[in-house]
Amino acid sequence: MKPFILSLLAASGLLADDHVVYEPAGVAKGKHIVLLAGDEEYRSEESMPMLGKILSQRHGFKCTVLFSLAADGTIDPTAVTSLSHPGALDSADAIVMLLRFRHWDDATSKKFEAAVNRGVPIIALRTSTHAFNGYPKDSPFAAWNFNNNGGWGRKVLGETWVSHWGKHKVEATKGIAEAANANHAILRGVSGVFGSTDVYEAAPSADAVVLLRGQVLQGMTADTPAASYSKKTKAGAEQDVNTPMMPVAWTRVVKNDAGSENKVFCTTMGAATDLAVEGTRRMVVNAVFWGLALEVPEKADVTPVGGFQPTMYGFKGNKQGVKPDDFALSK
């Protein structure tokens, strides 16, 4: 095959058989966003390519999506030790991630650690609060394990996994702006935030700026009324599930182990089905602009490129036999 044709294929992502690259369309921002898909439940293998296409084709970012892969090269969300093409992290200007209970090899973990220590902004969705688990006690990354004082999630994002506050697969989430921070740039042009996932119990660190709280709904659609019943928090306090409402999106700026700072946006929403909702999707796209210190658009174009019909979340039911190249723009 001629070198010119090879270069064209590489630029389109067609040769990236263990990952996918979306080159920027329109006016290039000169920034490289690396999106990490790696969870067994919330279909990040579908949502990260969708976000990558929007960020590249609508907003001019170069985007690379990395996956958990089986030995045959197909996407396998249960392959908790796998992250394809980790070298992309070497040039990441920002990371968008939806991970759950990963434990990568040392070389991959070091590349992720190095990116964080460079001070790249981190946009973390749903189970990224408990992104890592299973590192041996003698591993240099054992401190990342979620059950080690909250692990990486608590240290970097400001919270770890606590509990399902709303009833899982029964009570959905309506996003309610925190009045004091309703004019935050990440909420610019954002309305109608909704997720078919439930509210997580969360008490982010004191330095977190809460942007949204999650109203627990009685049902699974946005038009159902708010739920009202009492339960105990992890700390033992009895309260109504919506009084006060749990934080579901926040920011913080955290000093990393190298002494530089990371701008962090975390939301406990973010399943692929949540991101089918325009307002929820726009909040995440806005967070990328905010993290990179770029002006957030008045109303960012978040129209999916080629459409988006996500698979319902769950530990079973992910699409089988899918390869990264199946998400190439040409497909």
Secondary structure, DSSP 8 states (H G I E B T S, - for coil): --HHHHHHHHHHTTT-TTEEEE---SS----EEEEEEE-SSS-HHHHHHHHHHIIIIIT--EEEEE--B-TTSSB-TT-TT--S-GGGGGG-SEEEEEE-SB---HHHHHHHHHHHHTT--EEEEGGGGG-B----TTSTTGGGSTTTTTHHIIIIIS----EESS-TTTS-EEEEE-GGGTT-GGGTT----EESS--EE----TT-EEEEEEEEBSSSSTTS-B---EEE-TTS-EEETTBT-EEEEEEEEEE-TTS-EEEEEEES---TTGGGSHHHHHHHHHHHHHHTT----TT-----TT-------SSS---SS--GGGGSTT-
